[in-house]
Amino acid sequence: MEAFSYSVSHDLRAPLRHIEGFVEILRATSPTLDPDSRSHLETIAAAAKQMGRLIDDLLTFSRTARAELTKTAVPLTTLTQSIIREMEADCQDRQVEWCSAICPP
């Protein structure tokens, strides 16, 4: 699993670096871009950063197979609020009702 994840992450990082590099070139060489185009570039840049974080998380997850398991308390309310904040941008054009129910163990 770890070798597979390392290989996949390596293969994904090269095109991701290209995307980030081209965004920076466009930002630097096109100072007169209209607001919509600038917004699209910002969206691309943010998505590339998020993909980089997901790749890092994939590598971290793949290493858990070797790690000893430890029990840890997780603040579910904080985690839930964080996930909702991340998802809000994708849900702007939709009516979404968030509800969570935490059941005791």
N, C-alpha and C positions, 0 to 999 in steps of 0.2 A: 504494500500500500504506500509506504513512504517513497520507494523508488518511483512508483507510478506518479505520485503527486509531485515529486521533484521534477520529473520529466515534463509533465503537463504544465507546471508553473513556469518552467524555463521556456517552453514552446509558446506560452501565452504572453510572456513578458516582452518578447521581441516585437510583435505587432503593436503591443500597448505602448512601447517606447516610441514607435513610429507615429502613432496617433498623437501622443503628447507632444512630440517634436513638431509635427505639422501644425498643431494648434498654436504653438508658440511662434512658428514662422508666420502664420497668418496674422496673429496679433501684432507682431512687430512690423510686418511689411504692408499692412492694410489699416492704417490708423483712421481712415475715413469710412470704415464699414458702417452700414446702417444699423440701428439698434437691434433689429430682428436678427441680423447676421451675427452681431456681437453676442447676442443672447444664445444663439445656437452654438457658438464657439464655447461659451461658458458651460453650457449643458454637456457638450462633448468632453470638455476638460474635467468637469465634476464626475461624469460617468467613468472616465478613464482612471481617475483617482480611486473611485469606489471599487472598480475592477481590480486595481492593484491591491487594495485592502483585502478583497475576497481571495485573491491568490495567496497573500500572506496567511490568511486564516486557513486556507486549504493546507498549506504546509504545516502550520501549527497543529491542525487537526490530525494530519497524517503521523505526526510524531507522538501523539497520545497513545498509540498502540504500545510504545515502549515505556511509557511513564506509569508510575504506580498511581492507582486511583486513591483519591482523598475526598472525603465528604466535606462539602462547603455549603454554607447558607447562601442563598441567592435572593437578593431583594426583588421579588417578582413585580411589584408595583413600579419600581424604577425601570426595570428591564422592559416592561410593557409600555410605559410612557416613551421610552427611547425608541422602541420599534414603531410606535404610532407616529412619532415625529419624523422618522425616516420614510415612512410610507405616505405621509400627507402630500408630498410633492407629486407622487404618482396618482393620487386620488383627487386632484383638484377639480377635474371635470365630472366627478361622480359624487353622488350622495352616499356617503359611507357612515354607517352607525357602528361605532366601536363599543364592544362590551366584553368584559372579562369577568370570569368567576373563578375565584381561588378557593379550592376545596381543601379542608384540613386533611392531613395524612391519615 
